[in-house]
Amino acid sequence: MLDPDFDCPNGCDANGFLFDETTRSAYACTCREERLRRQVHADMEDNVGRYAPSRFQNLDFSELPLSGIAERHTAAASVVRRFGDRIDDNIRKGQGLWLLGNKGTGKTTLAYYVAQQARAGGFSVLTRNTTDLLNEIRDSYKVDAQPTTREIINAVTHVDLLHLEDVAVPRPNDWVLEQLYTIVNRRYEYNKAIVFTSDFPFGEHVNPAKLGEHIGERTYSRLMQMVGDPIPMTGADYRMQVGA
């Protein structure tokens, strides 16, 4: 049975089929493809991923924390807001975003806003800290592990929007570099959108190419084609200022 709460104007059954009384045969409703897509998305979220922790739900630019980020980083917030306004077009084109900046500048919140808009638009979303995702893949090699390695890789490959946090954090080794390449390359091949964040130390010159040195040039090259130029967010750690 597909989503029983799906409101179809054609009155199809729970599996998305209509019945032709004349021919005495069933045929697929026009909503069936969309219902199947939603079912796949729900299964992925149940088995593999989460959308967003409570801190990053119900984000609105008229309220904190987004209103504060927009005040401190107007240019970056404007780009993200425009991206969210055109979320349907951007996701279908496989267009993503890269938020690059200092710790505590609001990169994560803006990335979650994009994820929120995508989900509100009916797209499937998986959000992961990059280190956590790599640990989950490593753990999936164990006997009887759930989710399985195939389920994780299929999810991060086919989900409409993959949101990765702290891409530059995992310590690079051959295994880490290969997993990152597999994830990025598969999404590149399927023209799937990705939104990710990465940090650089406060006070240092912004140099996006350093990410290529960290994650490998072949992975970096594909990411650059998928997201374009990074959105810089520089400044002191706002979380530390608030706590002072």
C-alpha positions as CSV (number, residue, x, y, z in Angstrom):
1,M,0.0,0.0,0.0
2,L,1.2,3.5,-0.9
3,D,0.7,6.6,1.2
4,P,-2.9,6.3,2.5
5,D,-3.0,10.0,3.3
6,F,-2.3,11.1,-0.3
7,D,-5.3,13.1,-1.4
8,C,-5.9,12.1,-5.0
9,P,-8.6,14.1,-6.9
10,N,-9.3,11.1,-9.1
11,G,-10.3,8.8,-6.3
12,C,-7.8,6.0,-7.0
13,D,-7.2,3.1,-4.6
14,A,-4.5,2.9,-2.0
15,N,-2.0,1.6,-4.6
16,G,-2.7,4.4,-7.1
17,F,-4.9,2.4,-9.5
18,L,-8.3,3.2,-11.1
19,F,-10.8,0.6,-12.4
20,D,-12.4,0.8,-15.8
21,E,-15.9,-0.6,-15.5
22,T,-16.2,-0.9,-19.3
23,T,-13.0,-3.0,-19.9
24,R,-13.1,-4.5,-16.3
25,S,-9.4,-3.7,-15.9
26,A,-7.2,-1.6,-13.6
27,Y,-4.9,1.1,-14.9
28,A,-2.4,3.4,-13.2
29,C,-3.7,6.8,-12.0
30,T,-1.8,9.9,-13.0
31,C,-0.8,10.3,-9.3
32,R,0.8,6.8,-9.0
33,E,4.3,7.9,-10.1
34,E,4.3,10.7,-7.5
35,R,3.0,8.4,-4.8
36,L,5.7,5.8,-5.6
37,R,8.3,8.5,-5.4
38,R,7.0,9.6,-2.0
39,Q,7.1,6.1,-0.8
40,V,10.7,5.6,-1.8
41,H,11.6,8.9,0.0
42,A,9.8,7.8,3.1
43,D,11.6,4.4,3.1
44,M,15.0,6.1,2.7
45,E,14.3,8.5,5.6
46,D,13.0,5.6,7.8
47,N,15.9,3.3,7.0
48,V,18.9,5.6,6.5
49,G,18.5,9.2,7.2
50,R,17.0,12.1,9.2
51,Y,15.8,15.4,7.8
52,A,16.8,17.9,10.6
53,P,17.3,18.0,14.3
54,S,14.8,20.2,16.3
55,R,17.2,23.1,16.4
56,F,17.1,23.5,12.7
57,Q,13.4,23.0,12.0
58,N,10.8,25.6,11.1
59,L,13.4,28.1,10.0
60,D,12.1,31.5,8.9
61,F,14.0,34.6,7.8
62,S,11.6,36.8,9.9
63,E,12.8,35.1,13.1
64,L,16.0,34.2,14.8
65,P,18.4,32.6,14.0
66,L,17.9,33.3,10.3
67,S,17.1,37.0,10.8
68,G,20.3,37.5,12.7
69,I,22.4,35.7,10.1
70,A,20.8,37.8,7.3
71,E,21.8,40.9,9.2
72,R,25.4,39.8,9.7
73,H,25.9,38.1,6.4
74,T,23.4,39.8,4.0
75,A,25.0,38.7,0.7
76,A,25.2,35.0,1.7
77,A,21.7,35.0,3.1
78,S,20.3,36.6,0.0
79,V,21.9,33.9,-2.2
80,V,20.5,31.1,-0.1
81,R,17.1,32.7,0.1
82,R,16.9,33.1,-3.7
83,F,18.1,29.5,-4.0
84,G,15.3,28.4,-1.7
85,D,12.7,30.4,-3.6
86,R,13.6,28.4,-6.8
87,I,14.1,25.1,-5.0
88,D,12.1,23.1,-7.5
89,D,14.1,24.3,-10.5
90,N,17.4,24.0,-8.7
91,I,16.8,20.4,-7.5
92,R,15.6,19.2,-10.8
93,K,18.7,20.7,-12.5
94,G,21.0,19.1,-9.9
95,Q,22.2,22.6,-8.8
96,G,23.7,22.8,-5.3
97,L,25.4,25.2,-2.9
98,W,28.7,25.3,-1.0
99,L,28.8,27.4,2.2
100,L,32.4,28.2,3.0
101,G,33.5,30.1,6.1
102,N,34.6,30.5,9.7
103,K,33.0,28.6,12.5
104,G,29.9,30.1,14.0
105,T,28.9,32.3,11.1
106,G,25.6,30.5,10.3
107,K,26.6,28.2,7.5
108,T,24.8,25.2,9.0
109,T,21.6,27.1,9.6
110,L,21.5,28.3,6.0
111,A,22.2,24.8,4.7
112,Y,19.3,23.5,6.8
113,Y,17.1,26.2,5.4
114,V,17.7,24.9,1.9
115,A,17.0,21.3,3.1
116,Q,13.8,22.6,4.7
117,Q,12.6,24.2,1.5
118,A,13.4,21.1,-0.5
119,R,11.4,18.9,1.8
120,A,8.5,21.4,1.8
121,G,8.6,21.1,-2.0
122,G,8.1,17.4,-1.9
123,F,11.7,16.4,-2.5
124,S,13.5,13.7,-0.5
125,V,16.3,15.0,1.8
126,L,19.1,13.3,3.7
127,T,21.3,15.4,6.1
128,R,24.5,14.1,7.5
129,N,27.6,15.3,9.3
130,T,30.3,14.0,6.9
131,T,32.2,12.2,9.7
132,D,29.1,10.5,10.9
133,L,28.2,9.3,7.4
134,L,31.6,7.8,6.9
135,N,31.4,6.1,10.3
136,E,28.0,4.7,9.3
137,I,29.4,3.3,6.1
138,R,32.3,1.7,8.0
139,D,29.9,0.2,10.6
140,S,27.7,-1.2,7.8
141,Y,30.4,-3.6,6.9
142,K,29.7,-5.6,10.0
143,V,27.6,-8.8,9.8
144,D,23.8,-8.1,10.0
145,A,24.4,-4.4,10.2
146,Q,21.4,-2.2,9.6
147,P,21.2,-0.2,7.4
148,T,23.3,-2.2,5.0
149,T,26.1,-0.6,3.0
150,R,24.0,-0.9,-0.2
151,E,21.1,0.9,1.5
152,I,23.3,3.8,2.6
153,I,25.0,4.2,-0.7
154,N,21.8,3.9,-2.7
155,A,20.2,6.6,-0.4
156,V,23.0,9.1,-0.7
157,T,23.1,8.4,-4.4
158,H,19.4,8.8,-5.2
159,V,18.0,11.1,-2.6
160,D,16.9,14.4,-4.3
161,L,19.0,16.6,-2.0
162,L,22.0,15.5,0.0
163,H,23.1,17.9,2.7
164,L,26.6,17.3,4.1
165,E,28.0,19.1,7.1
166,D,31.7,19.7,7.6
167,V,33.1,18.1,4.5
168,A,36.6,19.2,5.3
169,V,36.7,17.7,8.8
170,P,37.3,14.0,8.3
171,R,41.0,13.2,8.4
172,P,41.9,12.1,4.9
173,N,43.2,8.6,4.2
174,D,42.8,6.3,1.2
175,W,39.5,4.8,2.5
176,V,38.0,8.2,3.4
177,L,38.9,9.7,0.0
178,E,37.5,6.8,-1.9
179,Q,34.2,6.9,0.0
180,L,33.8,10.7,-0.6
181,Y,34.6,10.2,-4.3
182,T,32.1,7.4,-4.6
183,I,29.3,9.5,-3.0
184,V,30.1,12.7,-5.0
185,N,30.7,10.9,-8.3
186,R,27.5,9.0,-8.2
187,R,25.5,12.1,-7.5
188,Y,27.4,13.8,-10.3
189,E,26.5,11.0,-12.7
190,Y,22.9,11.1,-11.8
191,N,22.8,14.9,-11.8
192,K,21.6,15.1,-8.1
193,A,21.9,18.2,-6.0
194,I,24.2,18.5,-3.0
195,V,24.5,21.3,-0.4
196,F,27.5,21.2,1.9
197,T,29.5,23.3,4.3
198,S,33.2,23.5,5.1
199,D,35.2,25.6,7.5
200,F,38.5,27.5,7.3
201,P,40.4,29.1,10.2
202,F,39.4,32.6,11.3
203,G,41.8,35.2,10.0
204,E,43.2,33.1,7.1
205,H,42.8,34.1,3.5
206,V,39.8,32.4,1.9
207,N,41.2,29.8,-0.5
208,P,38.5,27.4,-1.8
209,A,41.1,25.3,-3.6
210,K,42.4,24.0,-0.2
211,L,39.3,21.8,0.0
212,G,40.7,20.0,-3.2
213,E,43.9,19.4,-1.4
214,H,42.0,17.8,1.5
215,I,39.3,15.7,-0.3
216,G,41.2,15.0,-3.5
217,E,41.2,16.8,-6.8
218,R,38.8,14.5,-8.7
219,T,36.2,14.8,-6.0
220,Y,36.7,18.6,-5.7
221,S,36.4,19.0,-9.5
222,R,33.0,17.3,-9.6
223,L,31.8,19.3,-6.6
224,M,32.8,22.6,-8.2
225,Q,30.7,21.7,-11.3
226,M,27.7,20.8,-9.1
227,V,27.7,23.8,-6.9
228,G,29.7,26.6,-8.6
229,D,31.6,29.2,-6.6
230,P,31.3,28.9,-2.8
231,I,29.4,31.3,-0.7
232,P,31.9,32.9,1.7
233,M,30.9,33.6,5.3
234,T,33.7,35.2,7.3
235,G,33.8,36.6,10.8
236,A,34.1,35.8,14.4
237,D,32.3,32.8,16.0
238,Y,28.8,34.2,16.8
239,R,28.2,31.3,19.2
240,M,31.2,32.3,21.3
241,Q,30.1,36.0,21.3
242,V,26.6,35.0,22.5
243,G,28.1,32.9,25.3
244,A,30.5,35.6,26.4
